[in-house]
Amino acid sequence: MRFLLLLLAFMVSGCASTQPDAVLRGDPLDVMFLQMMLPHHQQGVEMVALAKDRAQNEELRMLAAAIEQTQITEAGTMRDWLTSWGEPLTAPPDAHTGHGGMRESDPKEVARLAALRGAEFDQRLLNVMIAHQDDAVQMARWESSGGASQEVKDLAGRIDQSRTAQIAMMKKFLDTT
């Protein structure tokens, strides 16, 4: 009798589930979004980190530092979700070909950016990051319209808003360089 009462208490409190795999696994669309965004964020962090000692414009250095911190924090959240769902942090290389592949900045462009300094660096970083952040906006909108997890959709909404604002700010910087 005591065992049955304990079992009932667990079931009522939500500690027991009849479908544990459903709780532990993420929705395939949410997982795909997170697996795509993690390397995208990593590449973005790599690029904006270059601004610390290469950018001429102080406001651009501050924006780059803010982007870096935001994307590091978001990437940590994404890794935590994937790990808690028992999902890999990365998908197989061809996993995203059915919807246009993984969006990323050209690695050659990132290498070119790393070789620049001063006003030339500022101009190039702004152009590369505008395109890079636009890719993030597009992926976030895709998740917002099709994802299952409200938490992941909320993150996608924040990504959409913040990257859209960053793009507008970077376009203003371009107008003044």
C-alpha positions as CSV (number, residue, x, y, z in Angstrom):
1,M,0.0,0.0,0.0
2,R,2.8,2.4,0.9
3,F,4.5,1.7,-2.5
4,L,1.2,2.5,-4.3
5,L,0.8,5.8,-2.4
6,L,4.4,6.8,-3.2
7,L,3.9,5.9,-6.9
8,L,0.7,7.9,-7.0
9,A,2.4,10.9,-5.3
10,F,5.2,10.8,-8.0
11,M,2.6,10.6,-10.8
12,V,0.5,13.5,-9.4
13,S,3.6,15.7,-8.8
14,G,4.8,15.2,-12.4
15,C,7.9,13.2,-11.4
16,A,6.7,10.2,-13.3
17,S,6.0,10.0,-17.0
18,T,4.5,7.4,-19.2
19,Q,6.7,8.6,-22.1
20,P,10.2,9.4,-20.8
21,D,11.7,9.5,-24.3
22,A,9.2,12.3,-25.2
23,V,10.5,14.4,-22.4
24,L,14.2,13.7,-23.0
25,R,14.2,14.2,-26.8
26,G,13.8,17.6,-28.6
27,D,11.5,18.2,-31.5
28,P,13.4,17.6,-34.8
29,L,12.9,21.1,-36.0
30,D,14.0,22.7,-32.8
31,V,17.1,20.4,-32.7
32,M,17.9,21.3,-36.3
33,F,17.7,25.0,-35.6
34,L,19.9,24.7,-32.5
35,Q,22.4,22.5,-34.3
36,M,22.6,25.1,-37.2
37,M,22.8,28.1,-34.9
38,L,25.6,26.8,-32.7
39,P,28.3,26.8,-35.5
40,H,26.8,30.1,-36.8
41,H,27.2,31.7,-33.4
42,Q,30.8,30.3,-33.1
43,Q,31.7,31.8,-36.4
44,G,30.1,35.1,-35.5
45,V,32.1,35.2,-32.2
46,E,35.3,34.4,-34.0
47,M,34.7,37.4,-36.4
48,V,33.7,40.0,-33.9
49,A,36.5,39.0,-31.5
50,L,38.9,40.3,-34.2
51,A,37.6,43.8,-33.6
52,K,39.2,44.1,-30.2
53,D,42.6,44.9,-31.7
54,R,41.8,45.6,-35.3
55,A,38.8,48.0,-35.4
56,Q,39.4,51.7,-35.7
57,N,35.9,52.8,-34.7
58,E,35.4,52.7,-30.9
59,E,31.6,52.3,-31.2
60,L,32.2,49.3,-33.6
61,R,34.5,47.7,-31.0
62,M,31.8,48.2,-28.3
63,L,29.1,46.7,-30.6
64,A,31.4,43.8,-31.5
65,A,32.0,43.1,-27.8
66,A,28.2,43.1,-27.1
67,I,27.6,40.8,-30.0
68,E,30.3,38.5,-28.8
69,Q,28.9,38.3,-25.2
70,T,25.3,37.8,-26.4
71,Q,26.3,35.0,-28.8
72,I,28.4,33.2,-26.2
73,T,25.5,33.3,-23.8
74,E,23.0,32.1,-26.4
75,A,25.3,29.3,-27.5
76,G,25.6,28.1,-23.9
77,T,21.8,28.0,-23.7
78,M,21.5,26.1,-27.0
79,R,24.2,23.6,-25.9
80,D,22.3,23.0,-22.6
81,W,19.1,22.3,-24.3
82,L,20.6,19.9,-26.8
83,T,22.5,18.1,-24.0
84,S,19.4,17.9,-21.8
85,W,17.4,16.4,-24.7
86,G,20.2,13.8,-25.4
87,E,20.8,15.3,-28.8
88,P,24.3,15.8,-30.4
89,L,25.6,19.4,-30.6
90,T,26.2,19.0,-34.3
91,A,24.4,17.2,-37.0
92,P,26.0,15.1,-39.7
93,P,27.6,17.2,-42.4
94,D,24.8,16.6,-45.0
95,A,21.9,16.8,-42.5
96,H,20.8,20.2,-43.6
97,T,21.0,19.9,-47.4
98,G,17.3,19.4,-47.8
99,H,16.6,23.0,-46.8
100,G,19.5,24.8,-48.4
101,G,22.4,23.7,-46.2
102,M,24.1,25.4,-43.3
103,R,24.4,29.1,-43.6
104,E,27.8,30.5,-42.8
105,S,30.1,33.2,-43.9
106,D,32.8,32.1,-46.3
107,P,35.8,30.9,-44.4
108,K,38.1,32.6,-46.9
109,E,36.3,35.9,-46.1
110,V,36.9,35.3,-42.4
111,A,40.6,34.8,-43.1
112,R,40.7,37.9,-45.2
113,L,39.0,39.9,-42.4
114,A,41.7,38.6,-40.0
115,A,44.4,40.1,-42.1
116,L,42.9,43.7,-42.1
117,R,43.2,46.5,-39.6
118,G,41.8,50.0,-39.1
119,A,39.3,51.6,-41.4
120,E,39.6,48.8,-44.0
121,F,38.9,46.2,-41.2
122,D,35.9,48.2,-40.0
123,Q,34.4,48.4,-43.5
124,R,34.9,44.7,-44.2
125,L,33.7,43.6,-40.8
126,L,30.5,45.6,-41.2
127,N,29.7,44.1,-44.6
128,V,30.5,40.5,-43.5
129,M,28.5,40.8,-40.2
130,I,25.5,42.4,-41.9
131,A,25.2,39.4,-44.1
132,H,26.1,37.0,-41.3
133,Q,23.4,38.4,-39.0
134,D,20.9,38.4,-41.8
135,D,21.4,34.7,-42.1
136,A,20.7,34.4,-38.3
137,V,17.5,36.4,-38.7
138,Q,16.3,34.1,-41.5
139,M,17.0,31.0,-39.5
140,A,15.3,32.5,-36.4
141,R,12.2,33.3,-38.4
142,W,12.1,29.8,-39.8
143,E,12.2,28.4,-36.2
144,S,9.6,30.9,-35.0
145,S,7.1,29.7,-37.6
146,G,7.7,26.0,-37.3
147,G,9.4,25.1,-34.0
148,A,7.6,23.2,-31.3
149,S,9.4,24.3,-28.1
150,Q,8.2,27.7,-26.8
151,E,11.5,28.3,-25.2
152,V,13.4,27.8,-28.4
153,K,10.9,29.9,-30.3
154,D,11.3,32.6,-27.7
155,L,15.1,32.5,-28.2
156,A,14.5,32.7,-32.0
157,G,12.3,35.7,-31.5
158,R,15.1,37.4,-29.4
159,I,17.6,36.5,-32.1
160,D,15.4,38.0,-34.8
161,Q,14.9,41.3,-32.9
162,S,18.5,41.7,-31.7
163,R,20.1,40.9,-35.0
164,T,17.7,43.1,-36.9
165,A,18.7,46.0,-34.6
166,Q,22.4,45.2,-35.0
167,I,22.0,45.2,-38.8
168,A,20.4,48.6,-38.7
169,M,23.2,49.9,-36.4
170,M,25.9,48.4,-38.6
171,K,24.3,50.0,-41.7
172,K,24.5,53.4,-40.0
173,F,28.2,52.8,-39.2
174,L,28.8,52.0,-42.9
175,D,27.2,55.3,-43.8
176,T,29.8,57.2,-41.6
177,T,32.9,55.3,-42.7
